[in-house]
């Protein structure tokens, strides 16, 4: 069942990408929509990141995970090296869990 879902998503993704290439000359996208599309993609990625950071199994993940994500986001914003961002975020979440703060 899982393999079928993965294959279906892969075929759908490939089809949408192929349609974009094939229909590029036939579709005239208004300038306003062209300006909004990059913002829509950023909004969807932000929503996905927020959902992953705040929930686990359909319920609130607790304070440790969002705190770790916040530390990682702050360090990434300050342009820290990727390894430092990942280790600091993981350490923050681990230390909060070790302290009993879920």
Beta strands, then each sheet from edge to edge (+ up, - down):
strand 1: 55-56
strand 2: 59-60
sheet 1: 1+ 2-
end
